[in-house]
Amino acid sequence: MMMKSTPSISVTYAQNGRSARSNELGMRPMQERAYEKRGEPYLLIKSPPASGKSRALMFIALDKLHNQGLKQAIIVVPEKSIGASFANEPLTRSGFWADWVVIPKWNLCNAPGTDDGGKVNSVGAFLESDDKVLVCTHATFRFAVDKFGVEMFDGRLIAVDEFHHVSANPDNRLGAHLGEFINRDRVHIVAMTGSYFRGDAEAVLTPADEARFETVTYTYYEQLSGYAHLKQLDIGYFFYSGSYIDSILKVLDPAGKTIIHIPNVNSRESTKDKIREVEHIIEALGEWQGADPVTGFQLVRTADGRLLKIADLVEDDPARREKVSAALKDPALRHHRNHVDIIIALGMAKEGFDWIWCEHALTVGYRSSLTEIVQIIGRATRDAPGKIRTRFTNLIAEPDASAQVVTEAVNDTLKAIAASLLMEQVLAPRFEFKPKNSASSPQAGFDYGEQGYQPDQCNVGFNHETGQFRIEIRGLAEPKSEEAQRICQQDLNEVIASFVQDKTAIERGLFDEELVPEELTQLRMGKIVRERYPELDAEDQEAVRQHAIAALNLTQQARQFVSRDGMGEPVANTALIEGVRKFAMDVRELDIDLIDRINPFSEAYAILAKAMSEESLRQVAAVIGAKRTSLTPEEARELAVRAVSFKKERGRVPSPTSADAWEKRMAEGAAAFMRFKKEGSYGERT
């Protein structure tokens, strides 16, 4: 069986070394940007893995303790292992004015006992002491707030690492506590995350609470472009049939440093015997030579004579697993490339796990959370000498027409495509859209290509320093309120995350041959924006919708022009930039109506058609087609609203016989709306 595969995303970066350069205080670019906002009482830092969020917090916390009058700093991490990121740090060696010091007894991540027992009492003792810094887990902090109340924490800094674990859902205790702290307004809060959107699509904060935070954003593009060594990142989903064990070597290169995440035992990809799965992988790689007595690594001799060191973190025996885990964390060997070759894990080696040499994150089975996928990809995006290229592979079972779980398989396939689309947005430069009009002019710092700025055209500018597009679009609605402007500047990926995870949108976008694209770009995206930001007025909701669909569709259209040189080596990081420019030049005029007429999922379908067998593709289409229903009352209402706007703009109602598919669809929707209204389908709302 030949592996059906495609790297759905392949991005090359500038390799300019800026991410690792420090200023006179020892701060890298992201840390310097965050430190400039150190006076803010509520600060949200959105920054990729390995960009230095932990140290940025140290700088900010020290200033709040020494210069802003706060009594203490409490650092809250999701799991004990991440507590090591906040260990003592001699910051004065690099030019800062103070060192970061945590007294050992106040790093509760290293303390024995349970989160709801002695550690909670230790938090109470710390609050009564004159010491300055405490590190504990999210769980310990939750129990401490439950026991002592929010009032006990007045005048202190609460720093929450991996902030995406928080949720505005009332059942999320940490989220509820943070809401209480914000309402009381007697603490400072610094929140840090490398993946702010949530895989379950729940809001991290309520809109009112989020409005209190000053945001510092450092993009993946800035981080990876600023590396000294890593130049290319490939992301792809790969389909297999049968057992994944029989196919894994078709995507696993034993010569590359790899983390393999085997499937959850409850997933359809799992054989239900995780230990045997690890044994099968080891057997497939070569001949077992025993275990290293010091590290516990499994030693395997490959067919070409190399000796692989494999760390098994799936092992059930706690003593052996801890031995392997300790060997991986050994700081003396952190910079030794040949310390370990392959790590096999199930629930470990994800968030906060730091192995700079990892060149391939290979994940078997779909992960339900987009946040988890981002975290796994982050394991492979560290910069390291000699590491030029890295990749993430999601190995997924093809839907089998004979299987009882075919619907589940189809859902997993759609989710993998959604994750790929979103990661493409996350990895792209930031978009800033501007309406094209007579007052439009070039912006300082932006490169407008060989021809320069053209006053009579829609221009595409790019700032190579900040990694930001500035794109002019005719007919584009501008956000009016401060909140709408903030969303368009900072949260477009969150809007796109909700859109690409919308089952109706992705199913129709991929497999509905009769689809009118505006039904997705205007109606479905419009519905998502309204539900996500109900506090915005209709004009601002429309502006957010237009900006989000423009970012998604321009990235997708630019993909057609991304290419490499004939030798297969990464080329200069201009592919996406030139792809956007080429698309803008190929169309007669870059306007919002044209962008709305593009199916956002058309490029994803082209990749899926190459990656999946024809039979499986037909099966997926059949499953989705069987669920298709006629126009719903809600869809008819939305089409009727668009028809009213059409009449205002054109002076006539949409024609049901129009050659324009979208005009015809609006006419059908308006007629259906009147029929539903007459039948009373809208109840008392009408």
N, C-alpha and C positions, 0 to 999 in steps of 0.2 A: 504494500500500500504506500503510495506516495503521499507525503504530508501536504495537505492543502494549506497554504500559508500566505500571509501578506503583512508586511510592516505598514500598518495603516497610517502611521505618523513617522516621519524621519526628519529631524530638525538638526541643523548645524548651527554652531555658535561661534562668536568672534574670537574667543580665546585671547582676550586682551589683558587678563590678569588683574582687573580692577577689584574683583570681589575679595582678593586676599591682601590688598594693600591697606596699610593702617596709617592713620593720621598721627599727629604728635601725642595724642592721648592713648594711642594703642587701639583705636576703634576702626573697624572695617566699615565700608560704605553704609550697610544697613544699620549697623550699631550707631554710627554718627547721625544718621537720619532719625533714629528713634530717640537718641539723647537730646536732640534739638527740641523735642516735645516733652522733656522730662518734667516740666512744670504742670502738665495737665493732670487733673485728679483722676480722670478716667481715660485710659490709653489702650487702644487695641492694635497689636502688632501682627500684621499678616505677612508672613515671610516663609520661604521654602525651607525644607530640611537642610541642615549644614550651613545656613547663612549666619549663624551666630546669635540666635535669639537668647540663649541662656546668658551669654556674656553681656548682651545688650541690657538684660534685666539687672545684672550686677551693677553696671554703671548707673542706671536710673535709680535703683534702690539705694545705693550709697549716697546719691545726691539728695534723695528724699529724706534719708536719715540724718545727714549732716547739715543740709542747707534749707530744708523745707519744714523742719519741725516735727516730723513723724516719729513716733516712739519706737516702733519695731517694724520689721518686714517678715511676712509669712509667705513662703514659697510653697505652692500647692501643685503637686505633680500626679498624673494618673496612676502610676505604678512605681513600686520601690526602686526598680532598676534605674529609672530616669532621675532619681535623686542624686545620682553620681554626677550629673551635669552641673550641679550647683555646689560642688565641693570647693574647698579653699582655692583661691586663685590670686597669685602675686601680681596684681594689675599694675603696681608701681614700676615694675621692671620694664613695662612698655610705655610708661609716661603718664599713667593716671595718678591722681593725687591720694589714692587710698587703696588698700588691698581688700579683697573679699574674703571674709573669715566666718566660718560656721563652726561654733564650738561643737565637738563631737556628740555630746548628749542631746543637742538640739537638732541633729539630723535624724529624725524619727524614721526615715526610710531604712536606716541601718539598725534600728532598735528591735529587740525581740518583742514578742507579744502580738496581740490582735489590734486591729484598727479601733474597735469599739471598747477596748479595755484600758490597759495601762498607758497606751499612747495618748489617749484623750486626756488623761490626768496630767501627762507631761505637757500638753498644750496649755492646760490651765496653769501649771507651774511656770511655764515660759512667760505667759501674760502677766504674771505677778513679779517677774524678775526684771533686772536692768539690762539683760542681754538683748542683742539687736536682731538676730536672724534665726528663723526656724524653718526647717524643710520637712514637709509631711505629704502624705498621699491625699488625693481627693477624698477618699473614704474617711481617713482620720479627721480631716477638716470638717466634713459633714457632721460627724458624730460630735465633734467639739462644739460646733455652732448649736446643735440640738441641745447639748448639755448646758452651755454657758450663756447662750443667747447672743444676738448680734451686738448688743450694747457693750459687751466685754471687749470688743475688737475696735472700739472707737480710737481714732488717732493713729491708726496703723495702715501699712501698705499690705494689701492682699494681692499677690501675683499668682495668676492661674496659668500654668503651662498646659499645652495641648487643649486649648479652650474649646475645641469642637466637641469635647465630651459633655459640655454644658448644653442644656436645652431650655427653651421657654415653656416646655410642657410642665404643667403643675406637678406631675409625678416625678420629675427630675429634681431631686432634693438640692443638688448643688446649684442648679439654675434658680430654684426658689430662694435659696439663701442669698445668692448674689442680687436678686431682685430686692430683697429686704435691705441689704447693705446700700444699694443705690437709692432706695426710697428714704432711708435714714440720713444718707449723705454725710457720714462722719468718718469714712475711710477713703483711701485712694485705692484704685484697682488698676492693675496692669494685666491685660489678657494677651496671650501669645498663641498663635496657631500657624501651622503650615498648610492647613486645609480647612478653610473656614466654612465652606458649604458642607451640608450633612447628607450622607447617603440616604437617610430616611426622609429627607426633605423637610424636617422640622426646623423651625427658626431657632437660632442659638439664643438670641435676645428678642424681647418684644421691641417693636419699632420705637416706642417711647424711650426705653432704656438704651437702645443702640444709639439714639440721637445724642445721648450724653457723652459718648466716647469720641475722642479724637483718634483718627485712624492713621497708622503708618503702614504703607504698603510697599513691599519690595518684591518684585515679580520674579517668577522662574526665569524669564528672559534675561533680566538684569543679573541674576545670580549665575546662571550658566554661561552667559556671554563674558562674565568677568573672571571665569576660571583661567588658570594658567595652562592646564593640561587637557581636560576633557573638552571635546569639540563636537561630538555628535551623540544624539539620543534617539533611539528607535523604539517605538511602541507598537505592538501588534497583537491581534488575537489569532490563534491558530487552532483549526478544527481537526479532530481525530475521530475515528470510529473504533469500536472495541474497547480494550483497556488502555488507559493512559500509560501504563507501565511499558506496554509494547511499542509505544510511539514516542516516548519522552526523549530518546537519544536523537530523534530527528530534529529536535529544536535545541537540545542541550549539547554545547561544545565543552567536553571535559577539560580543554585547555584554558577555558575562561573561568575567572573567579565568579562563582554562582551561589545565590541563595534560592533553594527550591522550597516553595510552600506547597505541601501536599494538601489534598482537599479535606474539608471538614468531614467527619465520619457520617454526618447526616445528609451530605450532598449526594447527588446522583453519580458524580464522578468517582466517589470513594468505593473501594472494594469492601469496606467495613472492617478491614484489618490493617490498621495503620502501621503496626510493627512489620508485618509481612510486606507492605508496600515499600518501606525503607529498605528492607532486605533485597527486594527485587531491583530497586534502583542501584544499590551497591553491586549486585551481581551483574547488572547490565553494563556497569562501568568497567569492570575488570575482575581480577582475582583477589579475593580478600587475603590480607597478610597479617591480620590480627589488629589489636588495639594498642595505641601508644600508652604506655603505663603512666606517663606524666600528665598528658592532656586529655586522655580518654578518646582522642580522635580515632576513627576507623581508618585503617591503612589499606589502600587498594592499588594493585599493580595493573596498569592499563596494557592493552595489546602492544602499544609502541614502547613499553618499558618504563614509563613514568610512574612515580609513586604519588598517588593522590592522598591528601589528608582530608577526611570527611568528618565534619562535626554533626553528630546526630542529636538534635534537640527534641526528637519525638519520643525518645527513650522514656519508658514508664518508671524505671527505677530512679527515685529522686536523687540518690547519692551520685549515681553515674551521670545523670543529667546535669546536676550542679557542678560536677567536676569539669564537664565539657563547657558549660556556661562560663565558669570562672576562667578557664583557659582562653576563651574568646575575649574576655574583658581585660586580660592581663595588660596593663599599660606599658610594660616593658617591651611587649611584642606588637603593639598597635601599629607600628610603622614597618613591620617586617612583612613584605608582600607574600612570602612563601610560608607564613605561619600556618595557614589553612587554605584549602582550595575550594571546597564545596560545603555549604551549610544546608542541612535538611531540617525543616521546621514545620510546625503546624500552627500553633497560636503564638509562637515567639518570633524574635528577630524581625519585628515590624517597627512599631512606633518607638522612636528614641534609640534604636539599635544602630550603633556606629561602626561600620566596617568599610573603611574608605576604599578598599581595593575591589569591592564588588562591581563586576562588569555586566552582570546579568541577573535580573530578578525574574525568576520563572515561577509563575503561580498556576496551579492546577485547579480548575473549577472557577466559576464566577463568584466574586465577593460581592455581597449585597450592598455594601456601603462604598460610595465613591470616595469618602474620606479614607477608608482602609486602603483602597487602590492607590491613592495619592501617597499615603504613608509608605506602602510597599515600594512604589517607584522611587521614593526618596532614599531608600537604602542603596540604590544603584547610582545616584547622582552626586556622590561625593567626588571631589577633585583629588587626584593622586598622580604622582610621577609615572609616566609611561602609559597612563590610562587615557586613551584618545577617544574611545567609543564605548558606549554603554547601551543596554537595552532592557526593556520590560516585555515579557511574553505572557499572555494569558492563554493557557491551553484549555480548550473547551470541547466537550463531547458534542458531535454533530447530532441534531435531532434525528431520531430513528423512527421511521413511519410505523414500525411494528411495535414500538414501545408504548406502554400504558402512560408513561409520563411525558408524552410528546409536547403537551401544552407547557409543562414546566421547562422543557428543553428550549422551546421557542422563546419563552420569557427570558431565559438566561442569555440566549443569543442576542435578543434586543437590548438587554442590559449591558452586555459587553460592547455593543456598538455605541450605546449612549455614553459609556465611560470613555471610549476612544474619542468620540466627538468632543466631550468636555475637556479631556486632557489636551486635545489640540488647541482649544481656546486658552487653557491655563498656560501652555508653553509659548503661546504667541506673544508678540509685543502688545502693549496696551493701545487701544483705539481711542482717539478723540475725534468725534464727528462734528463738523460745522456746516451750517446751511450755506449753499453757494448763492451769492447775490452780488449786486453791483459794488458793495462795500468790501467784498472779500479781498484779502491781500496776503502776501507771504508772511510767514511767522519766522522770527529770528531763531536760528539754531536748527532749522529743518532743511533737509536735503530734498529737493524736488526733482531729482533725476537729471539726465543729460540735457534736456531741453530747458530746465529751469522752470520757474513759476509762469504759468500761462493764464493771463487775466480772463480770457474768454472760455476757459475750460474748467472742469472740476479737477482739482489738483490733489495729488497724493504726496504728502511730505513725510519724511522720516527723520527722527532725531536719534543719531547713533549713540549718543551719550546716555540718554534716558531710556532708549528702547521704546519709543512711542511714535505711533502713526498719528498724523493729522490729515483727515480726509474730508474733502468738501463734497456735499451731496445736495442736489437741487430738491427743493420741496421738503427738506428735513424739518421736523418740528423741534424746537428748542425747549429744554426743560425750564420752567419759570421759577419754581420754589427752590429753596436751598436743599431740601431733602431730595427732590427729583434730580437736581444737579449732582448731588453726592452719589446717588444711585448710578447715574450715567458715567460718572468718573471712576467709581470704585466697585460697584456691585453688578456689572453686566454679566460676569461669569456666574453669579448666583442665580440670576434670572435665566440664563441659558441652561444651567444645571436643572432647574425645574422643568424647562421646556423639553430637553432631550430625554428626561426621565418620564415624561408624560406618555403613557402607553398608547393613547389614541393618536397622538401626534406622530410618534415614531412608526407605529404600525401602518398608518395611512401614507406617511411620507415614503416608506420603503416599498409598499406592496399594492397601493391603490392606483391602478392604471388610469382611473377616471378623475384623479385628484386635480383640483384647481389649487395651485400653491397658496393663493391668498387665504384659503380656508385654514391653513396652518399659520402662515406668517401674520395674518391680520386677526382672524377669529381666535385660533387656539392660543397664540402668544398673547393676544389681548386679554383673553380670559385669565391666563396665568398671572399677568401683571396686575390686573384688577384684584385678584384674590390675594396676591402677595403684598400689594401696597394699597389697601382700601382707603387709606387716609389721603392719598393724592387725588386731586381733581381730575376730571376726564382728560383735559388737555395734557397734563403732566403724565398721566398714565399712557397716553398715546405717544408722547415723546420718549418715554422709557421703552415702550414696545419697539418703536422704530430704531432706536440706538442698539437694542439687544439683537434684533433680527439682522441689522446691518453688520454687526460684529461677527455673528455666526455665518452669514452667507458670504461675506467677503473672505473670511478665512477658508471656507469650503471651496469657493471659486478659485482662490489663489493656489490651492493644492494642485490644480491641473498643470500649473507651470513650474512646479518644484521638480528639479532634476539634479543629477550629479554628473561628474565627468566620466569619461569612458573607463577609467581605471577603478571605479567604484570607491574612490577615496572621497571624504567629505570636501565639498567646495566651500568657498567663502559664504558667510551667512547673509546672503542677499536673496535667497530663493523666494521666501515668503514675501519679502518687500517687493521684489520685481514681479511676483505673481499678482499681487494686489494692483500694482501699476499697470500691468499688462491687461488685466480685466477691465480696469477703468478706461484704458485706451481703446479696447476692442468694442466697447459699447458706444453707441452714438452720444449718450449723455448719462452720467451717473446720477440717477434720481431715485427717490425712495419708492416710486411705483415699480420701477424696474427691479429693484432689490426685493420687493414684496412678491414679484412674480417668479422668484427662484425657489424651487423645492429645497429646503435646507438639508434633506437627507439623500439627495440624488447621488452625490459623490460617495456617500457611505454605502449605497446600494451597489455601486460599481465595484467597490472593494469586496463587499460580501459575495458578489457573484463570482469573483475570482477565488475567494477563499473557501467556498462551500461547494460540495458536489451538486450537480443539477437536480438530482432526486431529492436531496435534503432541502434545497432551495424551494422546489415545488411544494414540498411538504409544509414548510414554514408558511408559504403564501396561502396554501389551502386552509391551514388552521386559522390564520388571521382573517381570510376571506369569509369563512363560515360565521365569524362573529359580527360581520359588518351589518349595520342596521340603517334604516332610513333616517331622514332628518329628524332630530329631536326637537321638542318645543324650545329648549334653550338655544340650540343652534339656529333655529328659525328666527328667534328674537334677535340674536347677534347679527344675522344677515340683514334683517329688517333695519337695524340701526345703521349698518353700512349703506343700505339703500337710501336712507334719508340723507346721509352725508353726500352720496353720489348726486342726488337730486339738487342739493344746495350748490354743488360745484358745477354741474352740467346744465341745470335748468330743466331737466327732464327725469322721469323715473327710469330705472334700468329696464331694458327690453328683454323679454323671455326668448326672443329669437335672435339676439345679438350674436355676432361671430366671436365676440370676446367672451371667453369661458367664465371669467370672473363676473362680468356684468350679468350674464345669463344666470349664474348661480345666485347673485343677489336678488334677481327678479323672482327666482324660484323660492328663495328664503322668505321674501316679503309676502308672497302669495300664501306660503305655508303658515306664516305668522298670522295672517288674517284668518285662515281656516282654523288654526289652533285656538285663536282668540274667540272665534264664533262658537267653537265647541266647548269653550270653558277650560281648556287644558292648562291655563296659567293660574287658575284659581283666583284668589282675592288680590294677587299681586298686580293684575292687569287693570 
